[in-house]
Amino acid sequence: MRTLVTIALALTLAGCQARKQAVLHIDPALETLVPSDTVFVVGANLEAIRDTPVYQKLLSRMPLPQLDEFTRQTGLDPRKDLSQILSCSNGKHGLLLARGKFNRADLEARLQSKGAAPLSYKNYRLFGTEQAAIFFLNDSTAVAGPASELRPIIDHPSSGGMPVPLRDLLRTLPTGDQIYAALTGGLGGLNIAAPPNSNLSTVLQALRSVQTATLGMDLSHGLIATAEVNCATERDAKFVHDMVKGIVGLGRLNTPDKQPELLKLYDAIQVTQQQTSTRAQADIPQELADKFLDLWLKR
């Protein structure tokens, strides 16, 4: 009897424990290669995106001659051969990491035949220049960026890893998001250039107070998107809130009379502020997403 009571109590306690929340999945092989000084990442689960109605409709109706030519010359078709991509930046230099199915020998031979000079480093060959090069770590991982940033990855492929602040931000995104981005250290850390006295320069100056930001997009059933920024003060967050609301309102006012469907698109965007955080959310059903895609393809 005592044993049964003990078992029942244990099961009850186990049932009361909070379930572990699923988090956004990033290929561990790519996450390990992220340099430790990274402040901004943006990535996409291409394998999951290929299964979405939006992608399938877009692919079937949009001719992509440049991509077709790229595939013909390199033997690599991003539409089939890539599974995940992850771009990361430390504010000065950027890297593009890719996972997929690579015939390394064939790809390297094609690159060399097209004039890409190989830069030998240890047991690897970097194709390109010191400013922009690519190499294949293995048959499933490719890395592109400045050669000076690629060599440390070859030297110590497991010494980096997603910085904790970025990892924590990405964990706040829904596990089903196929497109994602995160920023730490503010926009100032990205060293974005803009012409003086331009509208972009004014906006960037106003957004200097943004400390962190996230973006997540799920294309499984239409479009579900969430963007959130955290600012230094509530006043700064209100500025971001009002700016985004203004952009949405301006888009609504400029909607052509012949395209009333776009009004529903703008109405699906909700912008809220809570203290120093501003969030923009959009929940666009598949039917509306299809109509918007139709309008865009007819332009």
C-alpha positions in Angstrom: 0.0 0.0 0.0 2.8 2.4 1.0 4.5 1.7 -2.4 1.3 2.5 -4.3 0.9 5.8 -2.4 4.5 6.7 -3.2 4.1 5.9 -6.9 0.8 7.9 -7.0 2.5 10.9 -5.3 5.5 10.8 -7.7 3.1 10.7 -10.7 1.1 13.6 -9.3 4.3 15.7 -8.7 5.5 14.9 -12.2 2.2 16.0 -13.7 2.4 19.3 -11.8 5.8 20.1 -13.2 5.9 22.7 -16.0 6.5 21.2 -19.4 9.7 22.2 -21.0 8.9 24.7 -23.7 10.0 23.9 -27.2 12.5 26.5 -28.6 13.4 27.6 -32.1 15.6 25.0 -33.7 18.9 26.1 -35.4 21.1 23.4 -36.9 23.8 22.7 -34.1 26.5 22.4 -36.8 25.8 26.0 -37.9 25.3 27.4 -34.4 28.7 26.0 -33.3 30.4 28.0 -36.1 28.9 31.4 -35.1 31.8 33.7 -34.0 31.8 34.6 -30.3 31.7 38.4 -31.1 28.5 38.2 -33.2 25.9 40.8 -32.4 23.4 40.1 -35.2 22.0 36.9 -36.8 19.4 36.2 -39.4 18.5 32.7 -40.6 16.1 30.6 -42.4 15.0 26.9 -42.3 14.8 26.4 -46.0 13.8 22.8 -45.7 10.7 23.8 -43.8 10.0 26.8 -46.0 9.9 24.6 -49.1 6.8 22.8 -47.6 4.8 26.0 -47.2 2.0 27.0 -49.6 3.5 30.5 -50.1 6.9 29.1 -51.3 5.3 26.5 -53.6 3.0 29.0 -55.2 5.9 31.5 -55.6 8.2 28.9 -57.1 5.7 27.7 -59.5 4.8 31.1 -60.9 7.9 33.2 -60.7 10.7 32.6 -63.3 14.1 32.8 -61.8 16.6 32.9 -64.7 19.5 34.2 -62.6 19.1 31.4 -60.1 18.8 28.9 -63.0 22.0 30.2 -64.5 23.7 30.0 -61.1 22.7 26.4 -60.8 23.9 25.6 -64.3 27.3 27.2 -63.6 28.0 25.9 -60.1 26.0 22.6 -60.0 24.4 23.9 -56.7 20.6 24.5 -56.7 19.6 26.4 -53.5 16.0 25.4 -54.1 16.9 21.7 -53.4 20.4 21.5 -52.0 20.3 23.9 -49.0 18.5 23.0 -45.8 19.4 25.9 -43.5 21.3 29.2 -43.8 22.5 31.5 -41.1 24.0 34.9 -41.6 25.9 36.5 -38.7 27.7 39.8 -38.2 29.9 41.4 -35.6 29.1 44.9 -36.9 32.2 45.0 -39.1 32.3 41.7 -41.0 29.7 39.2 -41.9 29.6 35.5 -42.5 27.1 33.3 -44.3 26.8 29.7 -43.0 24.9 27.1 -45.0 23.9 23.5 -44.4 22.9 21.2 -47.3 24.1 18.5 -49.7 27.4 19.5 -51.3 29.4 17.5 -53.8 32.6 19.2 -52.6 35.0 18.0 -55.3 32.6 18.9 -58.1 31.7 22.3 -56.7 35.4 23.2 -56.1 36.2 22.1 -59.7 33.4 24.2 -61.1 34.4 27.3 -59.1 38.0 27.0 -60.3 36.9 26.5 -63.9 34.9 29.8 -63.6 38.0 31.7 -62.6 37.7 31.5 -58.8 41.3 31.3 -57.6 41.8 28.8 -54.8 43.5 30.1 -51.6 45.1 27.1 -49.9 44.9 27.1 -46.1 45.9 23.9 -44.2 43.8 21.1 -45.7 41.1 23.4 -47.2 40.8 25.6 -50.3 39.1 29.0 -50.1 37.7 30.2 -53.4 37.6 33.9 -54.1 39.6 36.8 -52.8 40.7 38.0 -49.4 37.7 40.3 -49.3 35.1 37.6 -50.2 35.7 33.8 -50.3 33.9 30.5 -49.7 35.0 27.1 -48.5 33.4 23.8 -47.8 34.1 22.6 -44.3 32.6 19.2 -45.3 30.0 17.7 -47.6 27.2 19.4 -45.7 28.6 22.7 -44.5 29.7 25.8 -46.4 31.0 29.1 -45.1 31.3 32.4 -47.0 32.8 35.7 -46.0 36.1 37.6 -45.8 39.1 35.2 -45.9 40.4 36.7 -42.6 37.2 35.6 -40.9 37.2 32.1 -42.5 40.6 31.0 -41.4 39.8 31.2 -37.6 36.9 28.8 -38.3 39.3 26.4 -39.9 41.7 26.7 -37.0 39.1 26.3 -34.3 35.8 25.1 -35.7 34.3 24.5 -32.2 35.7 27.5 -30.4 32.8 29.9 -31.2 29.2 29.2 -30.7 26.1 31.5 -30.5 26.7 34.2 -27.9 24.5 33.7 -24.9 22.6 37.0 -25.3 21.7 36.2 -28.8 20.8 32.6 -28.0 18.5 33.8 -25.2 16.7 36.2 -27.6 16.2 33.5 -30.2 14.7 31.2 -27.5 11.9 33.7 -27.1 10.7 33.0 -30.6 8.1 30.3 -31.4 9.6 26.9 -32.4 7.7 26.9 -35.7 9.3 30.1 -37.1 11.1 29.3 -40.3 12.7 32.8 -40.6 14.3 34.5 -37.6 16.6 37.3 -36.6 18.1 38.7 -33.4 20.2 41.8 -32.5 22.1 42.6 -29.4 24.2 45.7 -28.6 21.9 48.1 -30.5 21.9 49.3 -34.1 25.0 51.3 -33.4 27.0 48.1 -33.3 26.1 47.3 -36.9 27.8 50.3 -38.3 25.1 50.9 -40.9 26.1 53.6 -43.4 23.6 56.1 -44.6 23.9 59.3 -46.7 24.0 62.4 -44.5 20.8 64.4 -44.1 18.8 61.5 -45.8 15.6 60.0 -44.5 17.4 56.8 -43.7 20.0 58.7 -41.7 17.3 60.4 -39.7 15.6 57.1 -39.0 18.8 55.4 -38.0 19.7 58.2 -35.6 16.3 58.0 -34.0 16.7 54.2 -33.6 20.0 54.5 -31.8 18.2 53.8 -28.5 17.2 50.2 -29.7 19.2 47.8 -27.5 17.9 44.4 -28.6 15.5 43.2 -31.3 14.0 40.0 -32.5 12.0 38.9 -35.6 10.2 35.6 -36.3 8.1 34.5 -39.3 6.0 31.4 -39.8 4.8 30.7 -43.3 3.1 27.4 -42.6 -0.5 28.8 -42.8 -0.3 32.2 -44.4 2.0 34.5 -42.5 2.4 34.9 -38.7 5.1 37.4 -37.9 6.3 39.1 -34.7 9.0 41.8 -34.3 10.0 43.2 -30.9 12.5 45.9 -30.0 13.6 46.9 -26.5 14.8 50.4 -26.1 16.7 52.4 -23.5 13.7 54.3 -22.2 9.9 54.3 -22.5 10.1 57.5 -24.5 12.3 55.8 -27.1 10.0 52.8 -27.2 7.0 55.2 -27.8 8.9 56.8 -30.7 9.4 53.4 -32.3 5.8 52.5 -31.6 4.5 55.7 -33.2 6.8 55.4 -36.2 5.7 51.8 -37.0 2.0 52.8 -36.6 2.6 55.7 -38.9 4.2 53.5 -41.6 1.2 51.1 -41.4 -1.3 54.0 -41.5 0.5 55.6 -44.5 0.4 52.3 -46.3 -3.3 52.0 -45.7 -4.0 55.6 -46.9 -2.0 54.9 -50.1 -3.9 51.7 -50.9 -5.3 51.8 -54.4 -9.1 51.7 -54.7 -8.8 48.7 -57.0 -6.9 46.7 -54.4 -9.2 46.7 -51.2 -7.6 43.4 -50.2 -4.5 45.3 -49.1 -6.6 47.1 -46.4 -7.2 43.7 -44.7 -3.4 43.2 -44.9 -2.7 46.4 -43.0 -5.5 45.8 -40.6 -3.8 42.5 -39.6 -0.8 44.4 -38.3 -1.0 45.2 -34.6 1.5 47.5 -32.9 1.7 47.7 -29.1 4.0 49.2 -26.5 4.7 48.0 -22.9 7.2 50.1 -21.0 10.5 50.0 -22.9 9.3 47.3 -25.4 7.5 47.8 -28.7 6.0 44.8 -30.5 4.5 44.5 -34.0 2.5 41.4 -34.8 0.8 40.2 -38.0 -1.5 37.2 -38.4 -2.4 37.0 -42.1 -4.5 33.9 -43.1 -3.6 31.8 -46.1 -6.4 33.2 -48.3 -5.3 36.8 -47.7 -1.6 35.9 -48.2 -2.5 34.2 -51.5 -4.3 37.4 -52.7 -1.4 39.6 -51.7 1.0 37.2 -53.5 -1.2 37.4 -56.6 -1.1 41.2 -56.6 2.7 41.2 -56.1 3.3 38.7 -58.9 1.1 40.8 -61.3 3.2 44.0 -60.8 
